[in-house]
Amino acid sequence: MSDYFQGIPLQSVFLSKKAVESSSTGSEQMSRKLAETIVEAASDRKAGDIVLLHVAEVSYLADYFVMMTGYSRVQVRAIADAIEEKVNTEWQRNPLRTAGKAEGSWVLHDYGEVIVHVMMPKEREFYNLEAFWGHAERIEYPNPSEGGGKST
C-alpha cells in the first residue's frame, strides 16, 4: 500500500503551537504594515477621518479594515488611485478586487488581508461601518498633520 493518496502524504505533519503562532504573527505584522502603507497613501491625498480597524479577532473577512472619507467623487477616485499606486510600488501588489471606482461615491479595494473603503460623507454616514465593526480594535497611527508622520 502506498503512503500517498492522490499525491497527498498520508502522514500528518504536526506543528508546535509556537511555530503556528510565530507564522501567524509574521503574517499579522505584514498585514499591519500593508494597512499602514494604505493609510499613508490616503493621508497624502488628504482623505478625511481615516479609521484603521483590526478586525482579525472578530471577522474572517480580513485582518484590517481601513475606512476614510473623500469629499468629492474626484477625490474619492484620486485617493483610491493613490492607494493602488503606493501599494503597487512598495508591495508589488494589486487589489484582488476593486468595486465602485466608476461611480466614485464608494470605492472598495480588497487586498485579501486588508479591505479599504473610500467613501463620500453621505455614504459613510448612512452605512456607518465604524459602528457595525465597533467591537473591533481601533488602531492609532501618527497623523502627518500633527507632526507624527512624514513631512512633504
C-alpha atoms as one frame of an Amber mdcrd trajectory, in Angstrom:
protein
   0.000   0.000   0.000   1.242   3.472  -0.883   1.988   6.187   1.674   0.213
   8.674  -0.602  -3.413   9.271  -1.514  -3.706  11.086  -4.839  -0.339  12.795
  -4.315  -1.046  13.798  -0.713   1.077  12.179   2.019  -0.991  10.070   4.412
   1.269  11.025   7.292   0.235  14.148   9.153   2.616  16.998   9.698   2.436
  18.314  13.232   3.470  21.856  14.037   4.144  23.034  17.519   1.839  25.717
  18.868   4.813  28.094  18.942   5.556  27.504  15.223   1.939  28.213  14.295
   1.839  31.363  16.446   5.113  32.699  15.049   3.978  32.209  11.444   0.627
  33.891  12.125   2.370  36.720  13.982   4.614  37.282  10.962   1.684  37.472
   8.563  -0.178  39.695  11.036   2.772  42.123  11.056   2.845  42.135   7.247
  -0.905  42.871   7.177  -0.401  45.737   9.621   2.414  47.222   7.524   0.252
  46.963   4.397  -2.595  48.737   6.220  -0.193  51.470   7.349   1.010  51.934
   3.757  -2.629  52.386   2.719  -3.179  54.946   5.492  -0.104  56.899   4.317
  -1.316  56.966   0.707  -4.781  58.122   1.770  -3.321  60.773   4.033  -1.145
  62.066   1.173  -4.352  62.677  -0.833  -5.989  64.470   2.112  -8.512  61.760
   2.927 -10.656  62.735   5.890 -11.373  60.832   9.094  -9.148  57.822   8.377
 -10.001  54.866  10.611  -7.891  51.709  10.887  -9.625  48.734  12.500  -8.028
  45.421  13.452 -10.857  43.010  12.658  -8.968  39.684  12.652 -10.378  38.714
  16.052 -13.988  39.428  15.074 -14.136  38.577  11.374 -12.745  36.051   8.949
 -13.023  38.551   6.059  -9.720  40.328   6.666  -7.158  41.303   9.278  -7.710
  45.051   8.865 -10.312  47.455   7.540  -9.251  50.950   6.517 -12.045  53.492
   6.126 -11.797  57.094   5.008 -13.756  59.968   3.516 -13.287  61.723   0.197
 -15.211  64.966  -0.200 -15.905  64.722  -3.931 -16.140  61.916  -6.470 -12.882
  63.123  -7.991 -11.143  62.995  -4.602 -12.554  59.519  -3.839 -11.093  58.243
  -7.121  -7.800  60.087  -6.521  -7.456  58.526  -3.062  -8.234  55.072  -4.474
  -5.687  55.583  -7.276  -3.031  56.790  -4.820  -3.561  53.720  -2.644  -3.285
  51.395  -5.654  -0.136  53.131  -6.855   1.623  53.177  -3.461   0.787  49.548
  -2.677   1.896  48.501  -6.147   5.155  50.441  -5.824   6.033  49.381  -2.270
   4.493  45.895  -2.157   4.236  44.909  -5.848   0.581  44.057  -5.262  -2.670
  44.987  -6.902  -6.073  44.669  -5.247  -7.722  41.271  -5.635 -10.949  43.144
  -6.361 -11.984  46.755  -6.789 -15.568  47.994  -6.824 -17.269  51.364  -7.238
 -14.476  53.269  -8.956 -16.629  54.315 -11.935 -19.323  55.802  -9.677 -16.832
  57.389  -7.287 -19.098  57.575  -4.252 -17.700  54.465  -2.542 -14.599  52.649
  -3.744 -13.688  49.326  -2.192 -10.238  47.748  -2.601  -9.837  44.165  -1.406
  -6.214  43.232  -0.770  -7.170  39.989   0.973  -5.919  40.698   4.459  -6.770
  44.422   4.226 -10.039  45.834   2.916 -10.178  49.532   2.056 -13.315  51.702
   1.936 -13.071  55.193   0.421 -16.471  56.858   0.798 -18.244  60.138   0.259
 -19.622  61.642   3.502 -23.248  60.688   2.753 -22.380  57.003   2.132 -20.091
  56.871   5.136 -22.754  58.283   7.417 -25.521  56.070   6.013 -23.633  52.741
   6.167 -21.748  53.631   9.377 -19.232  50.786   9.102 -17.330  52.004  12.165
 -20.392  51.310  14.317 -21.012  47.967  12.617 -17.418  46.916  13.343 -17.314
  48.872  16.633 -16.249  45.801  18.596 -13.017  45.621  16.554  -9.812  47.125
  17.911  -9.212  50.676  16.668  -5.556  51.237  15.754  -3.989  54.620  16.363
  -1.385  55.821  13.900   0.633  59.026  13.599  -1.166  61.766  11.721   1.204
  63.710   9.408  -0.662  66.976  10.089   0.109  66.528  13.789   3.825  66.096
  13.153   3.864  62.315  13.663   4.224  61.296  10.045   6.331  62.163   7.034
   6.605  65.779   6.096   6.172  66.797   2.471
